Amino acid sequence: MKKIEYVRYIDDILVIYDTTKINLHTINTYTNKIHSNINLNATYEEDNFIAFLDLTIKRRHTKPEVDVYRKRTTTDTTINFFSNHPIEQKMAAFRFHITRMHSLPLNPDKKQTE
């Protein structure tokens, strides 16, 4: 039996499958034939990594490893505390980063980096 994992968030879809049992382009070809107005643009794993939403997923032998995905242009800056913005806006970025760190299944080293 062919095992396929399927995860969808709005219009982003992640399909995990065994490439030894399923041809690389079979899933993409099949989904594009379902409806003429649907055209999936596939992004394939490179060097055991794939970016999905704001995550980097690395394939390991036992289980996938998750990390936070950052583009090369990411600056990791937030609103300066002394700027003329409401305190709610200044704190929102910190709350987001802390919540993301606690909600993702990161290993201790990745949590420390985050």
N, C-alpha and C positions, 0 to 999 in steps of 0.2 A: 504494500500500500504506500502511496506517495504522500508524504507529510508536507503540508504547506501551512505556514503561519501568515495571517493576514491582519494588519492593523491599519485603521483609517482614522484620520483626524481632519474633518471638513473635506478639503480636496487633496490632501496628501495621503498617499497610500504606501505602506511598507509591506512587501511580500518577502518572506523568508522561506527558501526552499532548498532542497538538496540538488545541487547541480550535476551530481552523478546520475540522477534518475530523471531529471527534467531538462530538456534543451534550454539553453540560455534565452532564446527569443520566443519560446512557445507561449509563455504566459502573456507577454506583451502582444503578440500576434492575436491570441485568442480574445483578449479584452478589447482590442481595437475593432474586432469584428462584431462585437455585441450590439453596438449602436453606431450609426454613421456620424453622429454629432460628438461622440466621445473619442478622443485621441490621447492616449497616454504617452508621455515622454519618459521613457525609462532612464534611470540613473543606476548604473551597476556598481557593485562593490569594487574598490581598488585597494590593493595591498591589505586585504582583510578589514577595511574601513568603509563605512558609508555614513553620510550625514542625513539625518531625518529630523525635521523640525529644528529645534535648537540643541539636538543631541548628536554626538558622534558614537556610533555603535561599532565596536571592534569584535570580530569573530574570534572566539577562543575555542579550544577543543571541548571544554566542559560546559561553558555557558557564555553568552554574549557579555561584553564589558561595556559599560555606559560611561560617557564623559560629556561635559558641556561643549557644544560646538561653538567655535568662535571663528569668524572670518578673518582673513589676514589683515583686514583694515580695522579690526576692533581696537579701540583705544582704552577700554575699561575705565572710562572717566564718568563721573556723575556730576550733578550740579554742585558747584562750590557752596560750602556752608554759609559763606559770608555774602553770597549773591542776594539780589532783591527778589527772591521767590518765596512763596509761602512755605512754611516748615513742612506741610503735608507733602508737597512736591519733592522736597529735599529728602524726606524720609522714605518716600515710596520706592525709590531705587534700591535703597538698602534692604527694605522689607522684601522686595522681589528677590534679590540675590540670596538672602538668608533662607527664605521659604524654598527657593529652588534647590539650594544646597541640602536642606533637610528632607525634601520630598523625592529626590533622585536616589537610586541605589548606587551611590558612588563608594569607591573603596576609600579608606582613611587618607591616603596620599592625595587623592583627587579632591576630597572634602577640604583638606588643608589648603590646597591651591585655590579652590573656589572661595 
